[in-house]
Amino acid sequence: MDFNQIRYFLALAETLHFGRASRAVGMAQPHLSRAIARLEDELDVRLFERTSRRVVLTAAGLAFREEALAIVNAEERARQFARQAARKAGNRLRIAFVSAALYHILPAAIRQLRQVNPQADFDLHEATTNEQVEMISAGRIDLGLGHPPVETQPRLSVEILSKDRFDAVLPEDHPLSAERQIGFVQLAKEPMILFPEEQGLSLYAAIRDQCRLAGHSLTVAATAGRLHSQLSFVAAGLGIGLAPVQSRSIDIAGIVRRRIEPYPASLTLSLAALYDPRNRSPALRDALNILKDVAAPDGQADQS
């Protein structure tokens, strides 16, 4: 027994006329008669009493009609649920991000995505860049926002969205806080509050190299994985820090920010979109386009 047999039965049960029922289901009357006969053979019951003048449901046919209606209705509900789930999945975007994505790009992109598609649904996770690469490989996220460089993989696309510079961050009572701008030669003499080296090997190496070029060895007074913690340690007077320009909205009492001039060309914080190029999700394509729109012009952060 299949759904077509059930629909043929219900059409005849409703019309009680082979001609009208065959027209309703779009098949020739002899084919409908044979289909009903096969169904009765499978069930081993008579569903209809047939005479030359009329067609009548038997007691078995009446009972079968109730169950057949329930089956057809259940099938339609299943179709609707499946379509709704597919639509929801098509609007769902799983994103992992580093904290630097929160300064501007990710909030602005989410706002625009919700304007373009009010049904958009977001599953958001904060994760390191290396964790994001693993999550993409495992299919657990659609999009990562992380810091390159990352290890080249055939199923990983990396698109640079922005390149940010750093401010010098000092305790408000630090002697250098009176300066409007500070050279790295001055900063290199100071103990620094940084992120753990394994969190960003390339950037950490660039900071170490700049200190060496300034004639000093890098001295790290404390490390913290989140910028907010680093700034709090600076406010406590443990050392000076470096903070992305786009993070100026973070306000911590007891610190001051100063521009670094001249600025070392090698000292940049890139933010990139990471994704599997095989992922054909329309939500991912929309997100990539919007991320490029909201990223800083020419890939450079505002230095004003």
Buried (B, 14 or more C-beta within 10 A) or exposed (E): EEEEBBBBBBBBBEBEBBEEBBBBBEBEBEEBBEBBEEBBEEBEBEBBEEEEEEBEBBEBBEEBBEEBEEBBEEEEEEEEEEEEEEEEEBBBBBBBBBBBBBBBBBEBBBEBBEEEBEEBBBEEBBBBBBBBBBBBEEEBBBBBBBBEEBEEEEEBBBEEBBBBBBBBBBBEEBEBBEBEEBBBBBBBEBEBBBBEBEBBEEBBEBBBBBBEEBEBEBEBBBBBEEBEBBBBBBBEBBBBBBBBBBBBEBEBEEBBBBBBEEBBEEBBBBBBBBBBEEBEBEBBEBBBEBBBEBBBEEBBBEEE
